[in-house]
Amino acid sequence: MATLDVRIVKLEPLRVASAYALGEHPEGAAWAKLEAWARPKGYLDDLAHHRVFGFNNPNPSPSSPNYGYEFWMAVGPEAGPEDGVAIKEFEGGLYAVSRIPAIDDPETDIPAAWKALYRWFEESRYRMGRQQWLEEHIEQEGGASPSWTLDLYLPVAE
């Protein structure tokens, strides 16, 4: 097995716009809410400044096909809540970060990458952090390629 490329990153506090959906595949519905809010403001034209993160909320469970997914987009003080989009403050924290460079099958590729990152963590010198686990969406779906890129953020503490 190849060595997992992991970097330790201090994520600074962020002010974020939050969009949420619940269902069997909530990512698309949550993204649609965030996109409808962000596109008219031009935020999607500058993803380096308006970074996009997502996470399960709550996680899937064996007892139900439904789970939640929440998207966060970094925003400045000018952004305010609107229908379906809340504004939140995220405290940031220390993370072990690993990139999935090309996701072709999200239902297989993403869980496998999280498992690999968690195995790395179990053998590392770090303790588990208390901040939110995150997936940073580096390249959005719908580009020239059918795959996209995620950075997985596993919360750690010294």
N, C-alpha and C positions, 0 to 999 in steps of 0.2 A: 504494500500500500504506500502511495506517495505521501510525503510529509505535507501536512496541512499548513498553508501559509496563513499565519495569524499575526495581526499587529495589535498592540495595545494603544487605545485611543482615549483621550479625555474629551468627552462630548460636553461642550459648554452649555449652560442653561439656554433654553429656547422658548420663545413665545410661538405657539403653534395654532393653526386653524385645524379643527378636528371634525372629521366626518365619519359616521358610524353606520353599520348595517348588520342585521342578524338574519341568518338563513342557512341553507345548505351550501351555498357558494357566495358568501357575502362580499368578497373582495370587489367584484364588479359593481355592485350597488353602492358600496361605500365610495369607490373611485368616482362613479358618476356624480355623486353629490359634491365631492370635492372639486371635480373638474368643472361642473356647472358654476360653482362659486368662483373658482380661481381663473378660469379662461377669460372672462370679460375684464378682469383686473390686470391681465397681462402676466400673471405670476407664472404660468406654464412656459412662458418664453424665456425665463431666467431660472432654470432649476438649480444652477450653482448657488444662487442666492436664496431661493425658495426650496430648500431641500425637502424631499418627501420621504416619510417613514411610515411604516405600517406594522400592525401586530394583531394577533388573535385576542379577542376580548368578548366573552371568555373563550378558552380553548375548546376544540372539539372534545366530545366525550363519547364513550361507547354506547351510552344510553339514548343519544339523540343525534340525528344527522345535522342538526342546526348548531351553529356557533356564530360568534361575532367577529367582525374585523373592523379595525379603526385605522384610518389614515390620518397622519399629521403632516402639515406643510408649514415650514418655518415662515413666519411673517413678522413684520415690524409693528410699531405702535399704531400705525394708520389703519390696520385691519380690525374690523369689528365683526361680531357674530351676526349671522343672517340665518334664515330658515334652513335648518338641516346642518348648519356648520356652527360649532362652538369655538371659542377662543380659550386656550389653556396655557398655563405656565408649566414648563418641564424643567426640573432641577438639574438635569444633565448627570454626568457621572463617568466612571471609568469602565471601559468595555474592551473585551477581546473581540476583534472584528475579523471576519473571514469573508472573502468574495466568492460568489457563485457567478462565474463569468458569462455563462450562456444557459439559461433555463429553457429547456425545450418541453419538458413534462413537469409542470409545477407540482402535481400531486406526488411525484416520485423524487424529483431533484431537490426540492426545498426541505422536506423532512430528512432526506439522506444527508444533506449538508449540515442541518442543525445537529443531527446525531454525531457527525464527524467533529464538529466544533465542541460539542459537549464532551466527547471522548478526550479531545485535546485538553479541555478544562480540567477533567478529572486527574490528568497526569501533570498539571501545571502547579505552580506555587501559589496560585490565587485562590481566594475564597469567593463564594457566590455573593454578588452585589444585590442590593434591594431595589434598584431602579428597574424601569420597564425594559423587557427584552424588545428589540427592534429589528425591523428589516428596512434598510434604506434602499429605495428604488432608484438605482443609478441610471438606468435607461428604461423608458416607459414602453409598454406594449404598443404595438401598432406602428413601429418604425419600419425600416427597410427589411429587417430580419424578423422572423416569427418568434425568436427567443429574446430574452432581456436579461439584465444583470441586477443582482441584489448583493448588498453587503449585509451580513448577519451580525448583529450587535448583541453579544452575550454579556450581561452585567457582571463585573468582577470587582473585587476589593483586594487591597494589599494584605 
